[in-house]
Amino acid sequence: MSKPSIFIAHPSDLLTDHLPNGDGLVAFGFINELAERGYRLHIATRGQSLSKPLPDNVTLHPLPTRSGNEALGRIEYMFAIRKLLKRLRAAERIDIVHQLNPVFAGLSLGLLGCNLPIVLGTYVARWPDEHDGKADRSRARKMMSTAVRSVVEGLQQLHADALLLTTPAARNRLALPSLVEKKIHLIRHGIDAKLFSPAADFPRRLADEQDLSILFYAHVDYRKGVFVLLEAFKIVARTIPNSRMTIVGRGDHMEEFKAKVAASGLGDRIEIKGRLDRGDAPSLMRDHSVYCLPSFGEPYGSTAVEAMSCGMPVVSSNDGGLGHIVPPGGGYKVPPGDPAALAEALCKVLSSATDRVGMGRINRLHIERHATWERVVDELEKVYRSVVSQPLAVDQDSRAVG
């Protein structure tokens, strides 16, 4: 059986292989691995920034939108991808439509009637309401927005043939989970395990008792738990005098965080850095003893996966998608918002060289077995094979090309 030809309807708003855009990097990872396997890919993009050309079996179709309004821009894009798909199918065979991450509500509804199997995802978990970054909305407006979104997402998911979830926590993105249960597939995000790899002497670095260091590498804002981490580090600093911490990232709460660090009296043991080039991230991780991400309901946790791939132990919160990322033995998971529990877990890791090395090895092995792009796309290919060999999710007649 020949490989199916795939129309990728939305590889994030910015498809990239080098910029610090999580969705764009993930989309590129899927596309790059599919391209290497010889798939014919047509990719509709709202924006792209690539450091090198894609192979000949991949064609980019830029579809910039003119509307300055986000909602109107999405509607404009829906009509544009429908028109593009119709034109492509007049010239060659298309077998599957895949709306990649993030799965914006309603986008694939613009392709209803295309008579092709539709794959949606990957979905990551939704932030909890109190940490969704939209606290300024009135309660009534937020309830109305949520209700409309749920209806649109429900229609979208009912008309899809496969729904790709990164973790079980991503089920909170499903409007009608009981009605789409048979369509659900767990497909995690992959990682470049060659770029994010342990140092040649990583057991020696992790076993170093003279330089015990914690790394936080994420947006500096409340929902990422960075202020909880600061409170925890006050305890760690008293317990382990030679410990230090590095904070890397940008965010709306950076100035407030810097002020709290200054007031803590630990400014000489906490280094704060801004934006970091992606290529420098592996060496940054290799230079620390433990990675910490104590978020409040983190949807996935890509930086935790990167740290695991570099052979680092991880201390994280135990909810959201992040709660499903770290394997047993790879670190500790604590309740979000609990500085004492977080400090206890960090002290345990920093106090045992044997544990640090063992956790790092477990995490690296877990990545090699389950989270390289090769492993992830192996699973995605199974989904593709299933949707092209089964009846479509909606009756054929209702999907006649319009």
ABEGO torsion letter per residue (X at the ends): XBBBBBBBABBEABBBAABBBAAAAAAAAAAAAAAAAGBBBBBBBABBBBABBBBAABBBBBBBBABABAAAAAAAAAAAAAAAAAAAAAABBBABBBBBOBBBBGAAAAABGAGBBBBBOBBBBBBBAAAAGAAABBAAAAAAAAAAAAAAAAAAAAABABBBBABAAAAAABABAAAAAAABBBBBBBBBAAABBBBAAAAAAAABAABBBBBBBBBBBAAAGAAAAAAAAAAAAAABAABBBBBBEBEAAAAAAAAAAAAAGAAAABBBBBBBBAAAAAAAAAABABBBBABBGBAAGAAAAAAAAAGBBBBBBABEAAAAABBBGAEBBBBBGBAAAAAAAAAAAAABAAAAAAAAAAAAAAAAAAABAAAAAAAAAAAAAAAAABBBABBAAAABBX
